[in-house]
Amino acid sequence: MYEKKTDGQVERVEVTTTGETKKIAGVETLVLAEKVWVNGELVEDTRDYVAQNKDGNVWYFGEDVDNYEKCI
């Protein structure tokens, strides 16, 4: 988890491993859950897909994102 403060707003980001995997383009990826809050309100809920090769390099395979906005 990390936080940053800019322009009077507090943004908090939390990334966790889900223990899930997903095959993308023939590669078994690890699913990471990323949530973003601004001033305590959830604004983004993301599933990121990453894999590591035998040399230790980490590859990013994309994400599925849910964005939330206040309804007026």
N, C-alpha and C positions, 0 to 999 in steps of 0.2 A: 504494500500500500504506500502511496505517496500523496502528498498534498502540495498545492501551490496557491498562492494568493496573488491575484492581479485585479486591478481596477475595482477593488472593494468586493470581489467575489472569491469564494474558496472552492477550488476544484479538488476533489478527492478521487483517486483512481485505485481500484483494487483488482489485482490479477491473481487467479488461482488455477491450479491444475484440476481438471475434472475427473481424471482417471479414465476418461473416454478416449477412443481413437476413431478416426474416420479415414477411409481410403480416398485419396484424391489423386487423379492422374496415375493410378497404380502404386502410389506411395502411401504407406500407413503413417498418418499424422497424429500428433497429440493434440487434444482439444483443450484450449485455455479459455477460461471465462474471465472477461474483463467488464467491470462495471464502473461507470463514471457518474459522480454526483456533483452538482453545482449548488452551493449553499444548502446542502442537505437534501436536494431533490434529485432523484434518479433521472438522468437525461440520456444515458446510453447503456445498452446491455449487449455485449458482443461475444461471439464465439470465434476465437482465432485458431488457425490450424498451422502447426509447425512440425518440422521433422529435423533430425540431426543425422548427418552422414558419418561414416567411419572415421573421417578426419577431424570430427568435432564441430564442423560447420553447421550452423542452424539455418534452415530454409523456411521461409514464410510462404504458405500456400493459400492465403486469403482469409476472409472473415465473413460471417453472417452477422448483421447488425440490426438491432431494434433501437430506433431513436424516439425519444419522448419529448413532447413539447406541451406547455400549458395550453389548455383549451380555454378560450375566452367566451 
